[in-house]
Amino acid sequence: MDKTTKAKLAALFKREAGKPSRREKRVKAKAAAGPPKDDSKTVLAHRIVAAAAKEAKSSFVSISAPDAKGDVKTVVASPSVGLLGDREYARTMLGMKPIRAQLVQEFSFTAGSANTVFNTVFPADIALAIGISSWINLFDEMRMTSIEGLFLPLLTSTSAGASVNTGIWPWTIGFDPDESPAVSSSGANIQSTRHLGPLPSAFPNGTQASPSGTIAVIQAMTEKGHLRLASGPLMKSVLPPSSGGVLAPNPVQGAWVPTTTSSAVGGYWKFYVPPLGPSIAFGTYAWFVFDVEFRMRG
């Protein structure tokens, strides 16, 4: 090998030696990216909550912070060591910014009495949402930003004898963010800024329901097959109403409340269905979908 070639190779080796390795490039890129984005922290929070539920089954769960791609790794080991649900740990991992989540409250079928007004009030209570316990064990405060009410109304025949006729009567649903008392007319619901109806109560007059049978209500359904009434954005700075100078615990609407609260109602969905005739009762399934935020206190 001549001197010129040797010199060229030496220069090439020198340049390559001065370049950062792939690992060094990844480290620099991660540092330049800064802390994880809010979306990554939201993903991490959901992983921590899910892992905390697993930990209750006597396993120790280790969670890594999001990498440069936002991926979070979860490793389950045994035996149990430490408490993943410790708030100091969660505060260190997640910081002080609110974490978004979506939770659901579910009601079993709620039926009225035959030939009687159905004016049941459904309170949307985040403290009764499915899976809320894992969240409140990690965070200090929570608030609802909006709620969506989903309803599946049905008519039932309570007659034990011959088939009965079902009539047509208009009925309504209204959303009230402030007051819990039931309404006494469909007109009261129609005055609400957010309401559904008037809707027809049943099939055309003369349709018969077999004894102890159930029939669907004719209604303007969504493409998913149920009635939907959203609250819209909830008031964020609100005090509960007072009675005799004493603050009532509900509704809290969209205000921050401690996760230790036993009841936090964001608003009330109110039905008004008039008497539907002998041996005919109105009833409905109900679900509330909460858009909620959780946060740590300083």
Backbone bond lengths (Angstrom), bond angles and torsions (degrees), N, CA, C in turn:
res aa  C-N    CA-C-N  psi(-1)  N-CA   C-N-CA  omega(-1)  CA-C   N-CA-C  phi
1 M - - - 1.464 - - 1.533 108.07 -
2 D 1.338 115.52 127.67 1.464 118.70 -177.51 1.520 110.75 -77.51
3 K 1.328 117.05 169.92 1.459 123.49 -175.76 1.531 111.54 -64.52
4 T 1.345 117.03 -35.78 1.472 120.23 -178.82 1.521 111.26 -64.27
5 T 1.336 115.75 -44.37 1.474 120.13 179.76 1.517 110.35 -64.81
6 K 1.335 116.48 -43.70 1.461 119.82 178.68 1.527 111.17 -59.02
7 A 1.316 116.94 -40.99 1.460 120.67 -179.39 1.532 110.95 -64.57
8 K 1.344 116.12 -41.51 1.459 120.27 178.89 1.535 111.52 -63.49
9 L 1.331 116.96 -43.02 1.466 121.06 179.16 1.524 110.78 -64.51
10 A 1.330 117.44 -41.85 1.461 121.13 179.45 1.529 110.74 -61.67
11 A 1.339 115.94 -41.70 1.466 119.84 178.72 1.526 111.22 -65.46
12 L 1.336 116.27 -38.98 1.463 120.55 179.24 1.521 110.95 -64.93
13 F 1.332 117.61 -45.06 1.473 121.63 178.28 1.532 110.70 -61.26
14 K 1.328 116.13 -37.36 1.452 119.66 -178.56 1.528 111.17 -66.05
15 R 1.377 114.77 -41.91 1.471 118.48 179.19 1.524 111.54 -64.86
16 E 1.345 116.75 -43.00 1.467 120.80 -179.30 1.514 111.55 -65.43
17 A 1.334 116.59 -37.30 1.463 120.53 -179.72 1.521 111.42 -65.39
18 G 1.328 117.06 -28.38 1.457 120.47 -178.79 1.520 113.58 -82.58
19 K 1.329 118.65 -12.10 1.461 121.42 -179.64 1.531 110.71 -79.23
20 P 1.334 117.78 144.53 1.477 119.51 177.66 1.523 111.12 -70.56
21 S 1.324 115.26 149.08 1.461 119.84 178.49 1.536 110.07 -73.59
22 R 1.334 116.36 170.86 1.465 120.01 178.01 1.528 111.12 -61.19
23 R 1.327 115.54 -39.03 1.465 119.50 179.51 1.522 110.55 -63.21
24 E 1.340 115.93 -43.74 1.461 119.97 178.85 1.526 111.06 -62.89
25 K 1.331 117.16 -36.72 1.461 120.69 177.35 1.526 110.80 -63.71
26 R 1.348 117.66 -42.03 1.460 121.38 179.93 1.524 111.02 -64.32
27 V 1.336 116.17 -41.65 1.464 120.70 179.53 1.528 110.60 -62.71
28 K 1.358 116.48 -44.79 1.465 120.18 -179.99 1.528 111.05 -65.00
29 A 1.337 116.85 -40.85 1.468 120.47 -179.83 1.520 110.86 -64.23
30 K 1.342 116.90 -39.64 1.458 120.69 178.88 1.521 111.02 -65.79
31 A 1.345 115.92 -40.59 1.458 119.86 179.63 1.525 110.79 -66.32
32 A 1.340 116.34 -38.63 1.465 120.45 180.00 1.519 111.41 -68.00
33 A 1.334 116.94 -29.89 1.462 120.81 -178.95 1.518 112.13 -69.63
34 G 1.331 117.72 -21.70 1.456 121.29 179.03 1.516 111.31 78.67
35 P 1.327 116.61 -165.05 1.463 121.09 -177.91 1.516 110.70 -66.81
36 P 1.339 117.40 162.24 1.451 120.16 -179.79 1.523 110.89 -60.17
37 K 1.346 115.70 147.38 1.450 120.79 177.79 1.533 109.45 -69.22
38 D 1.338 114.72 164.23 1.463 119.57 -179.58 1.517 111.58 -57.33
39 D 1.364 115.93 -39.31 1.465 119.33 179.49 1.518 110.83 -61.52
40 S 1.338 116.71 -39.02 1.458 120.25 178.44 1.521 110.58 -65.28
41 K 1.342 116.55 -39.32 1.457 120.14 178.48 1.526 110.67 -66.40
42 T 1.321 116.23 -34.62 1.464 119.54 176.93 1.521 110.52 -64.21
43 V 1.322 115.90 -43.64 1.471 120.26 176.96 1.517 110.09 -61.08
44 L 1.328 116.02 -43.47 1.464 120.53 -179.95 1.528 110.40 -62.23
45 A 1.334 117.05 -42.36 1.464 120.29 179.52 1.519 111.33 -60.85
46 H 1.317 116.77 -42.81 1.465 120.06 179.09 1.531 110.67 -64.27
47 R 1.342 116.20 -37.48 1.468 119.22 177.82 1.525 110.69 -66.12
48 I 1.328 116.32 -41.22 1.469 119.48 -179.74 1.516 110.54 -63.50
49 V 1.335 116.77 -42.99 1.464 120.48 179.62 1.525 110.62 -62.84
50 A 1.332 116.26 -44.33 1.458 119.73 178.99 1.524 111.14 -63.95
51 A 1.315 116.01 -39.68 1.462 120.42 -179.74 1.518 111.17 -69.10
52 A 1.339 116.54 -35.18 1.462 119.80 178.98 1.520 110.59 -62.55
53 A 1.323 116.38 -35.62 1.461 119.95 177.11 1.524 110.68 -66.75
54 K 1.339 115.96 -37.81 1.467 119.40 177.79 1.523 111.19 -67.56
55 E 1.340 114.90 -35.48 1.452 119.25 -176.67 1.523 111.39 -62.95
56 A 1.335 116.13 -27.35 1.459 119.70 178.95 1.521 111.37 -62.91
57 K 1.338 115.61 -15.22 1.460 120.12 178.87 1.528 111.21 -95.30
58 S 1.323 116.52 26.01 1.467 125.43 172.84 1.524 114.08 71.35
59 S 1.300 117.89 26.20 1.457 121.03 173.39 1.515 109.70 -110.18
60 F 1.317 116.02 147.74 1.465 119.82 174.94 1.519 107.94 -93.53
61 V 1.334 116.66 131.46 1.448 121.72 -176.56 1.517 109.79 -116.25
62 S 1.325 116.32 126.20 1.458 121.50 177.65 1.520 108.82 -107.53
63 I 1.339 116.51 132.71 1.456 121.36 -178.06 1.514 108.95 -125.89
64 S 1.334 115.73 134.81 1.459 120.47 178.05 1.518 109.78 -95.54
65 A 1.325 116.31 155.07 1.460 120.64 174.29 1.530 108.46 -69.81
66 P 1.350 117.86 157.51 1.470 119.88 179.74 1.521 111.53 -59.06
67 D 1.338 116.55 138.14 1.452 120.26 176.60 1.525 109.61 -83.11
68 A 1.324 117.38 -168.29 1.460 120.90 -176.40 1.525 111.88 -61.37
69 K 1.332 117.57 -26.71 1.460 122.04 179.22 1.523 112.42 -90.14
70 G 1.311 117.39 -2.50 1.458 120.30 -178.42 1.510 113.93 86.63
71 D 1.340 117.58 5.76 1.462 121.13 -179.42 1.526 110.56 -78.55
72 V 1.326 115.11 142.83 1.459 121.65 178.74 1.522 108.60 -122.09
73 K 1.333 116.91 130.03 1.459 120.88 179.83 1.520 110.86 -102.76
74 T 1.326 115.68 138.04 1.458 121.80 178.49 1.525 108.57 -120.90
75 V 1.318 116.58 128.44 1.462 121.92 179.99 1.518 108.70 -123.71
76 V 1.333 117.19 126.29 1.456 121.86 179.12 1.517 108.84 -105.15
77 A 1.310 116.28 127.39 1.458 121.19 179.79 1.516 109.71 -131.49
78 S 1.300 117.26 172.12 1.465 122.09 179.14 1.523 107.36 -145.01
79 P 1.318 119.15 147.00 1.460 127.56 7.60 1.521 112.01 -82.67
80 S 1.338 115.22 178.10 1.455 121.15 -178.49 1.523 110.04 -66.92
81 V 1.326 114.85 132.44 1.461 120.36 177.30 1.524 107.52 -135.52
82 G 1.297 118.50 116.39 1.454 121.24 177.46 1.515 112.31 76.68
83 L 1.325 115.17 -177.87 1.448 121.91 -178.69 1.515 109.82 -122.85
84 L 1.328 115.61 113.64 1.450 119.37 177.85 1.524 110.50 -66.29
85 G 1.321 117.87 -31.93 1.442 121.86 -175.47 1.512 113.98 -75.09
86 D 1.318 119.38 4.57 1.452 121.77 179.33 1.523 109.97 -61.23
87 R 1.333 116.37 129.75 1.459 120.15 -174.92 1.527 112.40 -67.95
88 E 1.325 117.33 -30.01 1.458 119.75 177.70 1.524 110.41 -64.36
89 Y 1.321 115.47 -39.19 1.469 119.90 178.33 1.528 109.71 -64.12
90 A 1.357 115.58 -47.27 1.459 119.72 -179.17 1.527 110.84 -63.57
91 R 1.335 117.36 -38.51 1.465 120.72 179.72 1.531 110.55 -63.50
92 T 1.318 116.44 -40.73 1.463 120.82 179.35 1.523 111.11 -64.21
93 M 1.337 115.74 -40.72 1.458 120.43 -176.83 1.522 112.69 -75.89
94 L 1.342 117.07 -35.22 1.459 120.79 -169.18 1.519 114.45 -107.70
95 G 1.331 117.86 -21.93 1.448 119.89 -177.78 1.523 112.06 79.06
96 M 1.325 117.00 -163.25 1.456 122.02 -171.90 1.520 113.72 -102.04
97 K 1.317 118.45 -8.93 1.460 120.24 -177.74 1.530 110.74 -72.63
98 P 1.341 117.06 148.38 1.468 120.28 179.77 1.527 111.95 -62.39
99 I 1.320 114.43 146.50 1.457 122.29 177.34 1.523 108.45 -111.62
100 R 1.323 117.20 129.60 1.459 121.60 -177.12 1.524 111.29 -87.16
101 A 1.331 115.09 145.55 1.462 121.05 176.84 1.527 108.33 -152.06
102 Q 1.319 115.59 166.41 1.466 121.49 175.54 1.517 108.35 -130.86
103 L 1.332 115.98 124.08 1.452 121.96 -177.21 1.520 110.07 -126.64
104 V 1.336 116.37 161.70 1.465 121.34 -174.56 1.517 110.66 -129.59
105 Q 1.320 116.05 133.44 1.462 122.90 169.92 1.528 107.70 -104.87
106 E 1.321 117.30 134.44 1.465 120.95 -175.88 1.525 110.81 -123.49
107 F 1.330 115.55 132.04 1.463 122.04 175.32 1.528 108.84 -104.46
108 S 1.323 116.32 141.50 1.450 119.72 171.55 1.531 108.57 -73.28
109 F 1.321 117.75 172.17 1.464 121.21 -177.80 1.528 109.50 -59.32
110 T 1.324 115.73 124.91 1.463 122.04 -179.04 1.518 108.51 -110.45
111 A 1.327 117.29 113.60 1.460 121.65 -175.16 1.521 110.68 -112.77
112 G 1.320 115.54 144.31 1.449 121.28 174.24 1.524 110.90 -91.42
113 S 1.306 115.46 -173.16 1.465 121.06 178.28 1.519 109.40 -93.86
114 A 1.332 116.36 156.58 1.457 121.44 -178.48 1.525 110.89 -63.19
115 N 1.333 114.99 138.52 1.466 122.83 175.57 1.537 112.01 53.57
116 T 1.342 115.67 39.28 1.466 122.10 -177.95 1.525 109.61 -134.37
117 V 1.315 116.47 147.44 1.461 120.47 177.23 1.529 110.20 -57.84
118 F 1.317 115.91 133.88 1.468 121.71 173.45 1.525 106.66 -107.37
119 N 1.319 116.57 99.93 1.469 120.67 178.37 1.523 110.42 -126.63
120 T 1.323 114.38 45.16 1.464 121.40 179.71 1.531 110.85 -66.23
121 V 1.328 115.54 142.50 1.469 122.46 177.01 1.527 108.29 -109.26
122 F 1.328 116.77 127.74 1.462 122.35 179.28 1.530 109.38 -106.55
123 P 1.346 118.68 111.34 1.468 120.82 176.74 1.529 110.61 -83.24
124 A 1.312 116.24 132.19 1.470 121.21 176.42 1.520 108.17 -88.31
125 D 1.321 116.83 102.57 1.467 122.53 -172.32 1.526 109.52 -113.88
126 I 1.324 116.37 108.61 1.468 120.77 -177.53 1.520 111.43 -63.22
127 A 1.341 117.97 -27.42 1.465 120.95 -179.99 1.527 111.78 -66.86
128 L 1.336 117.43 -14.94 1.466 121.70 -179.67 1.527 112.09 -106.00
129 A 1.325 117.69 10.68 1.457 121.02 -179.49 1.523 111.23 -69.12
130 I 1.304 115.75 151.59 1.466 122.19 178.44 1.531 109.08 -66.56
131 G 1.322 117.61 130.09 1.462 121.93 176.96 1.511 114.83 77.37
132 I 1.328 118.50 11.40 1.459 120.85 -177.19 1.527 112.15 -67.73
133 S 1.329 117.37 -27.28 1.467 120.36 -173.69 1.527 112.26 -61.33
134 S 1.319 118.09 -38.07 1.467 120.08 -179.78 1.522 111.35 -66.63
135 W 1.320 117.12 -32.04 1.460 120.67 179.53 1.527 111.30 -74.31
136 I 1.333 116.36 -46.47 1.468 118.49 -175.43 1.520 112.08 -71.85
137 N 1.330 117.65 -16.23 1.463 120.03 175.76 1.530 112.02 -76.17
138 L 1.328 116.86 -16.64 1.462 120.93 -177.81 1.523 113.17 -104.99
139 F 1.341 117.11 -32.38 1.460 120.51 -172.18 1.521 111.38 -110.84
140 D 1.331 115.00 163.28 1.468 122.06 -177.05 1.525 112.98 -96.10
141 E 1.329 116.85 -35.71 1.460 120.73 -176.15 1.523 110.81 -136.90
142 M 1.340 115.11 159.05 1.455 121.07 178.78 1.526 109.09 -148.18
143 R 1.328 115.12 156.73 1.459 119.94 172.99 1.530 109.50 -152.44
144 M 1.328 115.54 151.90 1.456 121.99 176.45 1.523 108.84 -95.27
145 T 1.324 117.55 134.00 1.461 120.68 176.55 1.515 111.49 -97.12
146 S 1.342 117.28 -31.69 1.465 122.60 175.42 1.524 108.33 -164.13
147 I 1.325 115.43 160.77 1.474 121.56 -179.64 1.520 108.32 -136.86
148 E 1.307 116.23 144.29 1.465 121.48 176.13 1.518 108.92 -120.11
149 G 1.326 116.73 124.49 1.457 121.75 178.06 1.523 110.56 -94.81
150 L 1.331 116.84 127.55 1.465 122.87 177.42 1.527 108.40 -115.77
151 F 1.333 117.06 132.53 1.462 120.83 -174.50 1.526 111.00 -135.64
152 L 1.326 115.04 142.61 1.457 122.35 175.63 1.529 108.04 -128.90
153 P 1.358 117.87 89.43 1.460 121.28 -175.92 1.529 112.47 -81.79
154 L 1.332 115.32 146.62 1.460 122.35 179.88 1.522 109.81 -141.34
155 L 1.339 116.25 155.96 1.458 121.67 171.22 1.513 108.75 -107.39
156 T 1.311 116.77 145.13 1.463 121.01 177.65 1.520 110.19 -126.75
157 S 1.315 114.77 142.61 1.462 121.00 175.51 1.525 108.32 -94.62
158 T 1.323 116.11 123.62 1.465 120.34 -179.53 1.517 112.51 -100.28
159 S 1.320 116.37 5.38 1.463 120.08 -177.23 1.523 110.31 -74.87
160 A 1.323 114.91 138.99 1.459 119.71 176.38 1.517 111.06 -101.27
161 G 1.332 116.24 1.25 1.464 119.87 -178.10 1.510 111.43 -111.71
162 A 1.331 115.22 -126.62 1.460 120.41 -176.55 1.524 110.59 -71.56
163 S 1.341 115.31 165.28 1.459 120.17 177.66 1.521 110.28 -62.82
164 V 1.338 116.57 151.69 1.462 121.96 -176.98 1.522 110.29 -118.71
165 N 1.327 115.91 152.25 1.455 121.41 178.77 1.521 110.68 -85.67
166 T 1.310 116.42 145.04 1.462 121.44 176.60 1.513 109.56 -111.45
167 G 1.305 116.86 131.69 1.449 121.29 179.80 1.505 112.53 -97.43
168 I 1.329 116.91 -179.08 1.455 122.30 177.87 1.522 108.51 -111.95
169 W 1.328 116.38 122.19 1.452 121.93 176.63 1.516 108.47 -136.61
170 P 1.341 118.35 137.46 1.476 119.96 179.11 1.526 110.81 -74.78
171 W 1.327 115.78 145.15 1.462 121.24 177.46 1.526 109.15 -143.75
172 T 1.334 116.33 165.89 1.459 121.32 -172.15 1.526 111.74 -144.87
173 I 1.339 115.24 162.53 1.470 123.42 169.18 1.526 107.15 -129.55
174 G 1.327 117.03 135.57 1.455 121.21 176.42 1.521 111.38 -128.48
175 F 1.337 115.90 150.76 1.471 120.78 175.65 1.520 109.06 -104.82
176 D 1.344 116.28 129.52 1.456 122.45 179.28 1.525 108.03 -125.02
177 P 1.341 118.99 114.56 1.472 120.78 -178.98 1.525 113.34 -80.89
178 D 1.342 117.62 -8.61 1.463 120.07 -169.85 1.529 115.50 -115.02
179 E 1.344 117.33 -45.61 1.457 120.29 -167.99 1.526 111.45 -120.47
180 S 1.341 115.45 144.09 1.461 121.38 -174.80 1.527 115.53 -96.06
181 P 1.350 121.98 -20.29 1.471 119.82 -176.51 1.525 113.04 -59.13
182 A 1.333 116.57 147.60 1.456 122.35 179.62 1.527 110.71 -68.72
183 V 1.315 116.45 155.84 1.468 121.42 176.78 1.523 109.11 -91.07
184 S 1.333 115.13 162.04 1.466 120.27 -176.79 1.516 112.92 -115.34
185 S 1.333 117.24 8.33 1.467 120.13 178.71 1.515 109.93 -163.03
186 S 1.333 115.56 159.37 1.465 119.23 173.82 1.512 110.87 -67.81
187 G 1.346 116.50 -29.76 1.455 119.76 178.73 1.512 112.28 -60.15
188 A 1.349 117.23 -36.21 1.464 120.79 178.57 1.522 111.04 -63.86
189 N 1.330 117.05 -37.36 1.458 119.87 177.20 1.530 111.66 -71.58
190 I 1.327 116.21 -37.68 1.461 119.74 -177.98 1.527 110.54 -65.83
191 Q 1.314 117.15 -25.97 1.466 120.50 176.23 1.520 112.32 -69.62
192 S 1.327 117.34 -20.10 1.461 120.40 179.26 1.523 110.19 -66.42
193 T 1.336 115.41 142.38 1.460 119.15 177.93 1.512 111.04 -59.10
194 R 1.315 116.67 -36.59 1.468 121.62 179.00 1.519 109.17 -116.40
195 H 1.343 115.48 114.78 1.459 120.30 -179.57 1.525 110.10 -154.31
196 L 1.313 115.98 164.48 1.459 123.79 172.47 1.521 108.55 -120.50
197 G 1.319 116.47 142.00 1.448 120.15 176.15 1.518 112.02 106.73
198 P 1.343 112.49 -179.13 1.475 128.96 5.27 1.535 112.39 -65.75
199 L 1.319 114.76 144.40 1.455 123.56 178.19 1.526 109.50 -121.41
200 P 1.339 117.85 149.48 1.473 118.99 176.35 1.513 110.73 -74.47
201 S 1.313 116.14 146.34 1.463 119.98 -173.50 1.510 114.34 -84.26
202 A 1.342 117.78 -23.45 1.464 117.39 -172.94 1.513 110.66 -162.23
203 F 1.313 115.27 -165.18 1.458 122.05 176.00 1.522 109.89 -75.06
204 P 1.320 118.58 168.10 1.459 120.18 -179.74 1.525 112.26 -54.19
205 N 1.322 115.43 152.00 1.460 121.60 -178.31 1.523 110.48 -54.75
206 G 1.303 116.12 135.50 1.465 121.21 -178.47 1.506 112.67 105.93
207 T 1.355 117.75 -17.15 1.458 120.17 174.18 1.532 108.92 -63.30
208 Q 1.314 116.68 138.59 1.468 120.38 -176.58 1.521 111.09 -109.36
209 A 1.324 115.35 140.86 1.461 122.11 175.51 1.523 108.34 -108.46
210 S 1.304 116.88 129.08 1.461 120.24 179.70 1.519 110.07 -68.27
211 P 1.340 117.36 157.72 1.471 119.92 -178.35 1.526 112.20 -54.09
212 S 1.339 114.90 132.29 1.465 122.53 178.26 1.519 112.75 56.55
213 G 1.332 116.75 27.00 1.461 120.71 179.90 1.510 111.23 -95.12
214 T 1.326 116.57 173.43 1.454 122.93 -179.76 1.519 108.92 -130.54
215 I 1.335 117.12 135.37 1.453 120.93 177.40 1.521 108.84 -129.35
216 A 1.331 115.20 152.16 1.454 120.18 -179.26 1.520 110.00 -79.38
217 V 1.320 115.40 158.34 1.457 122.02 178.03 1.527 108.50 -95.28
218 I 1.332 115.93 134.39 1.451 119.35 174.05 1.525 108.17 -69.81
219 Q 1.339 117.13 130.17 1.448 119.64 -175.14 1.522 110.73 -161.20
220 A 1.309 115.38 161.91 1.459 120.69 175.21 1.523 107.94 -81.79
221 M 1.326 117.44 96.24 1.460 121.85 -174.53 1.523 111.09 -88.45
222 T 1.308 115.80 158.20 1.453 120.89 169.64 1.529 108.01 -79.31
223 E 1.329 115.78 172.85 1.455 119.47 179.90 1.524 112.15 -64.42
224 K 1.350 117.11 -17.22 1.457 120.53 178.74 1.524 112.87 -90.79
225 G 1.339 117.39 -2.10 1.458 119.58 171.62 1.508 116.38 92.28
226 H 1.324 118.81 20.03 1.455 120.38 179.53 1.525 109.35 -144.50
227 L 1.335 116.00 165.79 1.453 120.45 173.17 1.524 109.31 -81.56
228 R 1.320 115.90 144.21 1.464 121.18 -177.06 1.517 108.97 -132.79
229 L 1.341 116.50 129.20 1.459 121.53 175.01 1.527 108.22 -138.05
230 A 1.337 115.76 111.03 1.471 121.14 -177.28 1.521 110.71 -91.26
231 S 1.325 115.80 150.42 1.458 121.69 179.02 1.513 112.56 -76.57
232 G 1.333 117.10 -24.63 1.452 120.75 -167.79 1.518 109.76 75.62
233 P 1.319 118.78 -179.22 1.476 120.73 179.37 1.524 111.35 -59.81
234 L 1.325 116.75 132.60 1.458 121.40 179.87 1.531 110.53 -88.24
235 M 1.324 116.12 150.06 1.467 121.13 176.35 1.524 108.96 -61.64
236 K 1.329 116.37 130.50 1.465 120.50 -176.00 1.524 113.36 -92.79
237 S 1.307 117.41 -26.83 1.468 120.45 -179.60 1.521 108.13 -116.65
238 V 1.304 116.14 91.23 1.459 120.15 -174.48 1.523 109.44 -144.10
239 L 1.310 116.50 141.25 1.457 122.04 172.10 1.525 108.71 -101.38
240 P 1.327 117.99 146.39 1.455 119.73 176.70 1.528 110.92 -60.62
241 P 1.343 119.32 156.29 1.461 121.05 178.09 1.522 110.96 -64.95
242 S 1.328 115.41 157.50 1.453 119.94 -178.78 1.517 110.90 -111.90
243 S 1.308 115.30 151.47 1.457 122.42 176.90 1.523 107.33 -133.98
244 G 1.333 116.98 112.20 1.452 120.20 -178.35 1.515 112.71 63.61
245 G 1.326 115.99 30.69 1.453 119.75 178.98 1.514 114.50 84.46
246 V 1.349 117.79 1.72 1.464 122.10 179.81 1.525 108.97 -108.60
247 L 1.333 116.89 128.47 1.454 120.32 179.48 1.521 110.95 -69.92
248 A 1.325 115.60 129.17 1.465 120.29 174.91 1.527 108.72 -79.75
249 P 1.329 118.26 154.03 1.467 119.78 -176.40 1.517 113.84 -74.37
250 N 1.324 118.84 -19.24 1.463 121.40 -175.79 1.522 110.39 -141.02
251 P 1.343 117.81 156.63 1.461 126.16 -0.36 1.528 111.77 -85.76
252 V 1.312 116.68 153.83 1.463 121.03 177.96 1.524 110.90 -97.02
253 Q 1.353 116.87 -12.31 1.466 122.21 -177.72 1.525 109.78 53.21
254 G 1.358 117.45 -120.49 1.468 119.58 -176.41 1.508 113.74 -106.32
255 A 1.351 117.63 20.94 1.461 120.64 -178.70 1.533 110.93 -78.18
256 W 1.331 116.06 154.41 1.459 120.87 173.61 1.525 108.79 -69.88
257 V 1.329 116.92 132.98 1.462 121.72 177.23 1.524 108.47 -133.64
258 P 1.324 118.69 153.69 1.468 120.47 177.15 1.524 110.53 -62.87
259 T 1.307 116.03 144.25 1.469 119.16 177.25 1.525 111.84 -70.28
260 T 1.324 116.57 -9.13 1.467 120.09 177.67 1.525 112.27 -82.86
261 T 1.342 117.71 -5.38 1.457 119.59 -178.67 1.525 111.00 -65.12
262 S 1.331 115.78 143.42 1.467 120.35 -177.95 1.516 112.27 -86.73
263 S 1.330 117.55 -14.91 1.461 121.04 179.54 1.524 109.06 -156.05
264 A 1.341 116.40 126.83 1.461 121.91 178.46 1.525 107.82 -138.71
265 V 1.319 116.34 98.22 1.462 122.22 -175.66 1.522 109.56 -94.06
266 G 1.333 115.32 129.30 1.457 120.24 178.53 1.512 113.06 -89.00
267 G 1.335 117.68 -18.88 1.457 122.06 -179.09 1.516 110.06 167.32
268 Y 1.347 115.06 178.45 1.462 121.03 -173.85 1.530 110.23 -128.03
269 W 1.326 115.75 133.63 1.469 122.11 173.83 1.526 107.72 -103.05
270 K 1.343 115.89 122.81 1.459 121.13 -170.94 1.532 111.05 -116.83
271 F 1.318 115.37 127.89 1.464 121.68 176.47 1.529 109.86 -96.02
272 Y 1.319 115.18 149.41 1.462 119.81 163.27 1.525 108.17 -139.88
273 V 1.332 115.04 111.02 1.461 122.16 177.66 1.529 107.01 -126.20
274 P 1.333 119.33 121.62 1.464 120.92 -178.88 1.525 110.61 -71.07
275 P 1.335 118.16 168.86 1.472 120.49 175.42 1.522 110.56 -56.70
276 L 1.318 116.54 132.97 1.469 121.32 -172.74 1.521 113.30 -100.41
277 G 1.326 117.97 3.59 1.452 120.30 178.14 1.515 111.55 113.66
278 P 1.324 116.32 166.75 1.470 121.18 -177.58 1.528 112.22 -56.55
279 S 1.308 115.07 132.45 1.472 123.12 173.75 1.523 114.10 67.97
280 I 1.342 118.84 14.67 1.461 121.47 177.31 1.530 108.73 -117.90
281 A 1.328 116.39 126.95 1.467 122.19 179.32 1.524 109.81 -121.95
282 F 1.319 115.88 150.44 1.463 122.73 177.66 1.525 108.90 -102.64
283 G 1.315 117.10 145.48 1.464 121.31 176.55 1.519 110.06 -156.21
284 T 1.322 116.31 166.52 1.463 119.33 -178.20 1.521 111.24 -153.31
285 Y 1.328 115.76 150.01 1.461 122.91 163.28 1.528 106.91 -89.56
286 A 1.313 117.98 151.75 1.462 121.17 -179.18 1.521 110.89 -145.32
287 W 1.323 115.39 141.76 1.461 123.24 174.13 1.522 108.26 -136.71
288 F 1.326 116.62 144.67 1.460 121.43 174.01 1.529 108.58 -121.27
289 V 1.318 115.76 126.98 1.466 122.26 179.51 1.533 107.61 -105.22
290 F 1.330 115.93 115.23 1.466 121.64 -175.97 1.527 110.67 -97.75
291 D 1.338 116.23 131.13 1.460 120.95 162.33 1.523 105.14 -93.93
292 V 1.320 117.05 115.50 1.463 121.22 -169.48 1.525 110.08 -133.00
293 E 1.314 115.15 153.22 1.462 121.97 175.75 1.526 109.53 -122.44
294 F 1.327 115.62 143.05 1.463 122.52 175.91 1.524 108.32 -121.38
295 R 1.335 115.76 148.64 1.459 118.92 177.73 1.531 111.19 -151.81
296 M 1.345 113.75 162.67 1.458 122.13 174.16 1.524 109.27 -93.93
297 R 1.313 116.37 150.05 1.462 120.33 171.08 1.527 108.02 -88.91
298 G 1.320 116.69 160.59 1.461 120.67 -179.20 1.505 112.38 -71.88
